[in-house]
């Protein structure tokens, strides 16, 4: 099963599952998860090929959804779910393939569509780090800066560095090979009729209004909201606003 980090204890509210995005980890969500755990049990996962979860050669959304379904089954069979980017696509797939397992769904800055851009440049940047001489995280950030990675992402990526063992806690080879799957979204006729909020950063172009017909074809109860001043990593850029919006939606 996926590695999990739990916050809080079970209450009368549904437990909450958090699925991070590409190159992320459960730890990235620690502050928001801890704050939301004042009302419910919160379970943040390391997705496959990330963090402390098992590595695999394949990385498709049906497989990621099955990974999440296993976690839901271990926590009572139904959970509220927050998924960001890659984790948002996995969460949507979970709702479509296992409709009874999801109570309310918050999809953060992603749509159920194929994207034409790639994130392979960040794998190349991480591969450029000389792990053999690395002593401090700041040295890795300096090397990422030299590779053209912006400061906010430097610290984000180096959270997945295992410096004592001189390795990444990311299966970079598999993620590079599976990048077409990561950028895509499976063709399906499934429809999930539950409550879902597509929450995006106002400065992000990931949830373009032109995608709304495709969103509503799969999620007819979809609602949309934006966080002003936030981009794709909206939960990191505007954590208080993200938490407040999530809390209102989950408790509605």
Secondary structure, DSSP 8 states (H G I E B T S, - for coil): ---EEEES---SS--EEEE--TT--GGGGHHHHHHHTTTS-EEEE--TTBTTS---S---HHHHHHHHHHHHHTTTS-EEEEEETHHHHHHHHHHHHSGGGEEEEEEES--SS--S---HHHHHHHHTS-GGG--SHHHHHHHHHHTT--HHHHHHHHTTEETTTTEESB-HHHHHHTHHHHH----------SEEEEEEETT--TT-GGGHHHHHHH-TTEEEEEETT--TTHHHHSHHHHHHHHHHHHT-
